């Protein structure tokens, strides 16, 4: 099992959506996270803020999965991705000391 990190930023077109539509997709994202957690998948998700706690830095998701392809299959079901709200990247994170993180 490895740890994978998805980074994301809103697309310019998603920023033009009505606030209600964007909120609906974000709520669906939260529900998706909760369902994965309930099924036993280790996954954390949140947004990135600046020193004044103002959003705009994008989002970060941490996921434990068997391998990259498994992580990618999971991530591709994220409502934020399915609704084209974000530009995203997925990478594996390998601790330099070989330890397993204790989140």
C-alpha positions as CSV (number, residue, x, y, z in Angstrom):
1,X,0.0,0.0,0.0
2,X,1.2,3.5,-0.8
3,X,0.1,7.0,-0.2
4,X,-1.0,9.2,-3.0
5,X,-1.5,13.0,-3.1
6,X,-4.0,14.7,-5.4
7,X,-3.5,18.4,-5.8
8,X,-6.1,20.5,-7.6
9,X,-7.1,24.0,-8.6
10,X,-10.5,25.3,-9.8
11,X,-10.8,25.8,-13.5
12,X,-11.6,29.2,-14.8
13,X,-15.0,28.0,-16.0
14,X,-15.9,26.5,-12.6
15,X,-15.3,29.9,-11.0
16,X,-18.0,31.3,-13.3
17,X,-20.6,28.7,-12.1
18,X,-23.4,29.9,-9.9
19,X,-22.4,29.6,-6.3
20,X,-25.3,27.1,-5.7
21,X,-24.1,24.7,-8.4
22,X,-20.5,24.8,-7.2
23,X,-21.7,24.3,-3.6
24,X,-23.8,21.3,-4.8
25,X,-20.7,19.6,-6.4
26,X,-18.6,20.3,-3.3
27,X,-21.2,18.8,-1.1
28,X,-21.3,15.7,-3.4
29,X,-17.5,15.6,-3.0
30,X,-17.8,15.6,0.8
31,X,-20.4,12.8,0.6
32,X,-18.0,10.8,-1.8
33,X,-15.2,11.2,0.8
34,X,-17.5,10.0,3.6
35,X,-18.6,7.0,1.6
36,X,-15.0,6.0,0.9
37,X,-14.1,6.4,4.6
38,X,-17.1,4.3,5.6
39,X,-15.9,1.6,3.2
40,X,-12.5,1.5,4.9
41,X,-10.5,3.6,2.5
42,X,-8.0,5.9,4.1
43,X,-8.7,9.3,2.5
44,X,-8.4,12.9,3.7
45,X,-9.5,16.0,1.7
46,X,-9.4,19.7,2.3
47,X,-8.7,23.1,0.8
48,X,-5.5,25.1,1.0
49,X,-5.6,28.6,2.4
50,X,-3.0,31.5,2.7
51,X,-1.6,32.9,5.9
52,X,-4.8,34.8,6.5
53,X,-6.8,31.6,6.1
54,X,-8.3,32.9,2.8
55,X,-9.1,30.1,0.3
56,X,-7.8,30.2,-3.3
57,X,-4.7,27.9,-3.1
58,X,-6.6,24.9,-4.3
59,X,-7.3,21.5,-2.7
60,X,-5.3,18.6,-1.4
61,X,-6.4,15.0,-1.0
62,X,-4.4,12.2,0.6
63,X,-5.3,8.6,-0.2
64,X,-3.9,5.2,0.7
65,X,-4.1,2.7,-2.2
66,X,-2.5,-0.5,-3.5
67,X,-0.8,1.2,-6.4
68,X,-1.0,4.3,-8.7
69,X,-3.7,2.8,-11.0
70,X,-5.9,1.9,-8.1
71,X,-5.5,5.4,-6.7
72,X,-6.3,7.0,-10.1
73,X,-9.4,4.9,-10.5
74,X,-10.7,6.1,-7.1
75,X,-9.8,9.7,-7.8
76,X,-11.5,9.7,-11.2
77,X,-14.8,9.2,-9.4
78,X,-14.4,12.4,-7.4
79,X,-17.4,14.6,-8.3
80,X,-15.0,17.6,-8.5
81,X,-13.3,15.8,-11.4
82,X,-16.4,14.3,-13.0
83,X,-18.0,17.7,-13.2
84,X,-14.8,19.3,-14.6
85,X,-14.5,21.8,-11.7
86,X,-10.8,21.2,-11.2
87,X,-7.5,20.7,-12.9
88,X,-5.7,18.0,-11.0
89,X,-2.5,16.0,-10.6
90,X,-1.9,12.7,-8.8
91,X,1.4,11.6,-7.4
92,X,2.7,8.9,-5.0
93,X,4.3,10.1,-1.8
94,X,7.2,8.0,-0.4
95,X,8.5,8.9,3.0
96,X,12.3,9.3,3.0
97,X,12.7,7.2,6.1
98,X,10.5,4.4,4.8
99,X,8.1,4.7,7.7
100,X,4.3,4.5,7.5
101,X,2.8,7.9,8.5
102,X,0.5,8.1,11.5
103,X,-2.1,10.6,10.3
